[in-house]
Every structure is written in structure tokens, then in C-alpha cells.
Amino acid sequence: MRKTNKKSAAEPVNIGARNITKAKLKGTPFTSAEDLKAAQSAILSETWKKLEKARAKRELTKRDEFKFYVDTFRKGLHCKYVDNANNIVGIALDDDDVIKISISEQVLPRKNSDQELLGVLIQSMSATFLQSYLKAMDILEEPLETEEHVRLAKQQCEKYKSKTHERMTD
């Protein structure tokens, strides 16, 4: 039986004419297995730190002295008409950390156009609420794509307006 030395153990294994190390590196910006492993290790470490920070924040916000931090989300976001005391749509985090949406019976869809408008409102509020919560809890660190959400909401509102206008002119 042949004894393996350190040099031969570190060499890439050739299976037939194919080099496994080169195959793994193909399509990556890395020129060596060591570079690839170092990058993977850095990503793993960065991800671990991010998750550990989120876990610590979650544990701390369960304590009475830090409950104020999550209470903002428990109160939630609400949308209402200026001259009306009742909420049209509300979204909040309950005690079981479940996101709940409440819709006023007054605005439940009576027509398709109402349903579309309500859908746009719920979608934009839900996205805003969820992203804000995830960012506050250090789960989401990437910049929010708020501009994209606003653009989509405006686009959907314009569709709603044009459909409503078409119905009125028919």
C-alpha cells in the first residue's frame, strides 16, 4: 500500500483526463481552490454574524425593558380616510409574531375595481411593514427597494384609475 504524503494529498485528483478542481472553479472568479475556500469561509462567517445579531436582538426585545422596540410593530400600520375615524386597512404583528391584516367591512370589495384598489393598498402596506420589521430586527440588511414598490403601486393605481374612467365613460 502506497503511503500518501502531504504534497500528493493536496494535489487535484485526475479522473481520466478531467480535473475535478478545475471543473469546480469553472464559472467562478477564483483561480485556486484555496481562494474559493477562503471566500466561502468569509461568507459563512459574515452570515453567521448576521444571524447571531438577529437572534440576540430577538432575545433582547422579549425583555420588558426592550419591548418598546417591537411594540411599534404590534401597533402596526393603519390606513384611513382623513375625515373618518375608522381604519380602512391595518397591518400589525400579533403576540405570536404573526402578521395580521384587518380590513374594514365598509371597504370590502363590492366591485372588481374596489377589489383591485384594495389589493394595491394591502400589497404596498404589507411589503412596507414586512421590510421595515425585517430591517429593524437585523434580518434584512440590504437597502430597501422602496422606489420599486412605489413605482409598482403607482402603476397599479394608474391602471385602476384608467379602468374606472373607462367604466364611467361607457
Long-range contacts (C-beta under 8 A, 24 or more apart in sequence): 50-138, 50-141, 53-138, 54-137, 54-138, 54-139, 57-137, 57-138, 58-137, 61-137, 69-136, 73-129, 73-132, 73-133, 73-136, 76-129, 77-125, 77-128, 77-129, 79-121, 79-125, 88-121, 89-118, 89-121, 89-122, 89-125, 91-122, 91-125, 91-126, 91-129, 93-133, 99-126, 99-129, 99-130, 99-133, 101-125, 101-126, 113-160, 113-163, 113-164, 113-167, 116-156, 116-159, 116-160, 116-163, 117-157, 117-160, 119-156, 120-153, 120-156, 120-157, 120-160, 123-153, 123-156, 124-149, 124-153
